[in-house]
């Protein structure tokens, strides 16, 4: 059966990202794109930080970066600072770019380790431009200095997710997407195929469709409540199951840093996402080890200014649907699964879900092969990200609370155990199945949280020569040069994409 009408149930970030991307189909075929959204249903506002692939999504839509950032109070992000994770008092940055670059096919952290063994005292962080710029509160884009001999800048955004959804709503409606206000009261299934045929609104209006995109949040109105898809619970690996979000002003007058901060507390961690005129804050915690009032108290006492809203308490179970595409329903965002915002992957998973849907979509109909491919690829993606998040909790020496004792001693997936064992042995990191996180990402978190390399790639021994010494010096000097000539992050925002108060 041909796909003539695509119905997106739920708005928010996921719904309007899907609508914006799918509305572009209308340039080639007369496809109806309908978004059902209720103003009465709030959205979960924890996804205000992004990662670099998000830039590609906006470029695909031909969105003007300056205009968008101004509209969403956006700022730039060079990485994530982790505080108190390996042990209390520790701090490190997980940067978006690489440490140095490969030399004769050998990854830089192996070469750095060999030089360190030989007595070189330089920390690996000075060979990463994003880390050094973040440390000094500076920012620039690669195109701002237009020199091929200097290292590129990899960045993402901090943004107000609610404003971004509104921005995309305008984009999608301009391209023919239709928004219908209201709640879904009932879902009709075909008696033979089990496909969703229509949804009935609270006012009695029936909306028929051929493909349905479930962006209804944790409820999973179509994927779970209607189709009974099932859920794979990962809370034994990722035990946090509560969050409280609370935006605030920056009363101390400090400029917005060009990075997200994740600070570990007694039974979880706190995020700080700096927008142009406020901070997004939240405390993710485990209810088995901490109550709501204590969690809120910790958050209020560790933010940069006066709260600008009432606290928003959230409950969740980390994990994923057993199928992301079931029959003629594709789940995106929280309807598909939830892995806490520790590495800013929530919006990324919406993005890649949309990418896979568009790549597999045939308007001539839906096949089992499409469904199977989508589920296999998305399942691998979720599992790799899950392992990376578990690493942050498990690789710790903290023993100051029952929560951290649990995390330090919990059983972890074999795939993660293999990864850490290989890194500890000789620094080897295998990037599998086009996984999101790079060698530098894994190395940054492992070393940042105390997993030390005992050895390195044997080929690094052959690179202990004058040429390599000069290359390391050149990398260090190039980074110093660029960072010294960057404006402050605050000045860059005011010049490039100032947002109204």
C-alpha positions, 0 to 999 in steps of 0.5 A: 500500500502506497504511503500518501499520509504520514502522521506524527503523533506528538510535537516537541523536539522529536516531532518537529525534527521529524516533520521538518525533515519529512516535509521535504518529501513534498517537493517530489511527491504529494505526501501529506505530513500531519503533526498531532500536538497538544498544548496541554501536554508538556515536553521533557526539557532535558535535551538542550545540549547537542553533539557535532552530527547535529550540525549536519541535520541543520545543514540538510534542512538548509537552516541558517546557523546564525538565525537559528542560534539567535532564535533558540538562545543558542551558544557553542559547545566544544565538549563536556567537562566531567567533575568528580567522576573518577574521584572527588576533585577530579576534572577532565574534558571529553572534547569533540575533536581528536587528540593530535592526528594519526602518524603513519597510521598510528593513533596519537594517544599511542605516540603520546604514551610512548613519549610519556614513557620516555619522560615527556611531561606534556599532558595529552590535553594540550594536543586537542584544540577543543579542550584548550579553547574550552579551558580558556573560554574561547571559541571560533569556527574553522572557517573563521581563520581559513588556513589549511595548516591549522587544526579544525574546530569541531563543535555543537550547540547548546539550545533551548529545546522548546524554542528549537521545536517552535523554530522547526514548526515554522520551517515545517509548516512553511513546507506544507506540514499540517499541525492539528491541536488536540489529544489522541483518545483512541488508536485503530488497528487493522484486523488482519495486518495489525497496522495502525489505520487511524487515530481518534482525537479527543473531539471525535475527529478521526485522522487516517494515515499510512505511516505513523511516527510515534513521538509521544514521549515516555508513554509510547502511545502507538509503539507501546500502548497500541502495539504492545512492542515491549521494553528492554530495561537497562536500569541494572547498568544505568541505575539513575531513574529520576531527574529534576530540571531547573533553569536559572539566571547567571547572577554572578555575571559570568560569561557562558562557557563553551562546554557543558558541565556534568558534576557527579554528586552523591547519588547521581550527577548535575548538568549545566547547559549555558545558553546566552542569557540563562543556564539549563540545569538538572540533577539526575539521580537514583531514587533507591539512594536519594529522595526528591527533596534532597535531590532538589536541595542539592541542585538549588545549592549548586546553580549559578543564580536565581531559578526562573521556573518551578522545578520539573520532576521526571521519572524514567527507566533507562532502556529501549523498545524491543522494536523501534519500527513495528508494523507501520509505526516508527518510534523516535525520541523518548517513545523509542527509548531513553538513555539519560542526557550524560553525553547529550545523545537524546537529540542525536538519537532522534536525528539518526532515527530520522536519517535511517527512516528517510534512507529506508523509506519507500513511498510505495509501501512498507516491507519487513526488510525495511523494518528489520534493517531499521531495528538492527541498525538502531539496536546496535547504535543504542547498545554502543551508546549504552556501553559508553554511558556505563563506562562513566559510572563504572570507571570510578574509585569513589567509595563515599556513598552506597550509590558509587559503591554499587556503580563501581562493583556492578556487572557490565556488558561483556562488550564494555569489559573487552573495550576497557581491557584492551585499552588498559593493556595497550591503548587499543580502541576498536570502533565498531559498527559505525559507532558514534563515539570515536577513539578520542572519546573513549580514551578521554573518558577512560584516562579522565577516570583513571583507566591508565594505559599500561602499554601502546601500539608496538608501531609507536616504538618505531616513531620515536625519532626527530621527525615525530618530535617535530610533529608533536611540537608543531601540533602543540604550537598550532593549537596555541596559535589558534587559541590565542587568536580566538575571541572569547565565547561571549564576544563571539556570540555577541558578534555572530548570533546575538539573542534578544533578552 
